[in-house]
C-alpha cells in the first residue's frame, strides 16, 4: 500500500538526487532552481549559516572557483517524510583560492582531497530544498590540503 508518507519520502529523495546530479555537472542555475528562496545552508567551514538563495549561489560560485572539479559521490540515502539523510564522499582538487567569510583567501595547493561526509536536507511540499547541512571532519580536509612537511 502506498501511503502519503511513502510518496513524500520518494519525492524528497528524488529532489536530493537531482540536486547532487546538477551539482556534479556544475550547473549552478539548475542547482539553484532546486533550492527554496529561503534556503539555510550549514557547513563546518562556516561559523554562521548561509541564508537565502543569492548568498547560497555566491558560496557555490566561490567554492567551485577553489575546487572546480569537486563532486559528491552518493553512497547511501534515507528518507523520513520531508527529511533526507545522505552518506557522501566529497572529492576535488584545490586549483583556485578558497574564499571563506572572515578570512583571507586560502591559496590553491594543487592537492586532491577525498573525504567522507553526511548531508542532511529538508524538502518542502513545493519540492524545494529548504535546509542543507553537511558534517565532516575539517581536520581531515585541512590535512589533505596541507600535509605535514
C-alpha positions as CSV (number, residue, x, y, z in Angstrom):
1,X,0.0,0.0,0.0
2,X,1.3,3.4,-0.9
3,X,0.9,5.9,1.9
4,X,1.2,9.7,1.6
5,X,4.4,9.4,3.6
6,X,5.9,6.9,1.1
7,X,5.1,9.4,-1.7
8,X,6.8,12.3,0.2
9,X,9.8,10.1,1.0
10,X,10.3,9.1,-2.7
11,X,9.8,12.7,-3.8
12,X,12.2,14.1,-1.3
13,X,14.9,11.6,-2.2
14,X,14.3,12.3,-5.9
15,X,14.9,16.1,-5.3
16,X,18.1,15.5,-3.3
17,X,19.4,13.1,-6.0
18,X,18.7,15.8,-8.6
19,X,20.5,18.3,-6.5
20,X,23.6,16.1,-6.3
21,X,23.4,15.4,-10.1
22,X,23.2,19.1,-11.0
23,X,25.9,20.0,-8.5
24,X,28.2,17.4,-10.1
25,X,27.6,18.9,-13.5
26,X,28.4,22.3,-12.0
27,X,25.2,23.6,-13.4
28,X,24.7,26.4,-10.9
29,X,21.4,27.8,-12.2
30,X,19.8,24.3,-12.3
31,X,21.2,23.6,-8.8
32,X,19.7,26.9,-7.5
33,X,16.3,26.0,-9.1
34,X,16.1,23.1,-6.7
35,X,16.5,25.3,-3.6
36,X,13.9,27.2,-1.7
37,X,14.4,31.0,-1.8
38,X,15.0,31.0,1.9
39,X,17.5,28.1,1.9
40,X,19.6,27.7,5.0
41,X,23.0,26.1,4.4
42,X,25.3,24.9,7.1
43,X,28.9,23.5,6.8
44,X,31.8,23.1,9.2
45,X,33.7,25.7,7.2
46,X,31.2,28.5,8.1
47,X,30.7,29.8,11.6
48,X,27.2,31.0,10.7
49,X,24.6,29.6,8.4
50,X,24.4,30.9,4.8
51,X,20.8,32.1,4.3
52,X,18.9,32.9,1.1
53,X,19.3,31.8,-2.5
54,X,21.6,34.7,-3.5
55,X,24.0,34.0,-0.6
56,X,24.0,30.3,-1.4
57,X,24.7,30.9,-5.0
58,X,27.6,33.1,-4.1
59,X,29.0,30.4,-1.9
60,X,28.7,27.8,-4.6
61,X,30.4,30.0,-7.1
62,X,33.3,30.7,-4.6
63,X,33.6,27.0,-3.8
64,X,33.7,25.9,-7.5
65,X,36.4,28.6,-8.1
66,X,38.6,26.9,-5.4
67,X,37.8,23.3,-6.5
68,X,36.3,23.3,-10.0
69,X,36.3,19.5,-10.2
70,X,34.5,18.9,-6.9
71,X,31.9,16.2,-6.9
72,X,29.7,14.3,-4.4
73,X,29.7,10.5,-4.6
74,X,26.4,9.3,-3.1
75,X,26.9,6.2,-1.0
76,X,23.5,5.9,0.8
77,X,20.3,7.8,1.0
78,X,17.5,7.5,3.6
79,X,14.3,9.5,4.0
80,X,11.7,10.2,6.6
81,X,8.9,12.3,5.1
82,X,10.5,15.7,4.1
83,X,13.8,14.8,5.7
84,X,16.6,13.2,3.7
85,X,19.9,11.9,5.1
86,X,22.8,11.0,2.8
87,X,26.2,9.4,3.2
88,X,28.6,11.1,0.7
89,X,32.2,11.2,-0.3
90,X,33.4,14.7,-1.4
91,X,36.3,14.7,-4.0
92,X,38.1,17.6,-5.7
93,X,41.3,19.4,-6.4
94,X,42.4,22.7,-4.9
95,X,43.2,24.8,-8.0
96,X,41.9,28.2,-7.1
97,X,41.7,30.5,-4.0
98,X,39.2,29.4,-1.3
99,X,37.2,32.4,0.0
100,X,35.6,32.0,3.4
101,X,33.8,34.6,5.4
102,X,36.0,36.5,7.9
103,X,39.3,35.1,6.5
104,X,41.9,36.0,3.8
105,X,41.6,33.7,0.8
106,X,43.4,30.4,1.1
107,X,45.8,30.0,-1.8
108,X,45.4,26.9,-4.0
109,X,47.5,23.9,-3.1
110,X,47.1,21.7,-6.2
111,X,46.2,18.8,-3.9
112,X,43.4,16.4,-4.4
113,X,41.1,15.7,-1.5
114,X,38.6,12.9,-0.8
115,X,36.7,12.8,2.5
116,X,33.5,11.2,3.9
117,X,30.6,13.4,4.9
118,X,27.0,13.3,6.0
119,X,24.5,15.6,4.3
120,X,21.0,16.3,5.6
121,X,18.2,18.0,3.7
122,X,14.7,19.2,4.3
123,X,12.4,19.3,1.2
124,X,9.3,21.4,1.1
125,X,5.9,20.4,-0.3
126,X,6.8,22.7,-3.3
127,X,9.7,20.2,-3.9
128,X,12.4,22.7,-3.0
129,X,15.3,22.1,-0.6
130,X,14.9,24.4,2.4
131,X,17.7,23.1,4.6
132,X,21.1,21.8,3.5
133,X,23.5,20.7,6.2
134,X,26.9,18.9,6.0
135,X,29.0,17.3,8.6
136,X,32.6,16.2,8.0
137,X,36.0,16.2,9.7
138,X,37.5,19.6,9.0
139,X,40.9,18.4,10.2
140,X,41.0,15.6,7.7
141,X,40.2,18.0,4.9
142,X,42.8,20.5,6.0
143,X,45.5,17.8,6.4
144,X,44.8,16.5,2.9
145,X,45.1,20.1,1.5
146,X,48.3,20.8,3.5
147,X,50.0,17.7,4.7
148,X,52.8,18.0,7.2
149,X,56.3,18.5,5.7
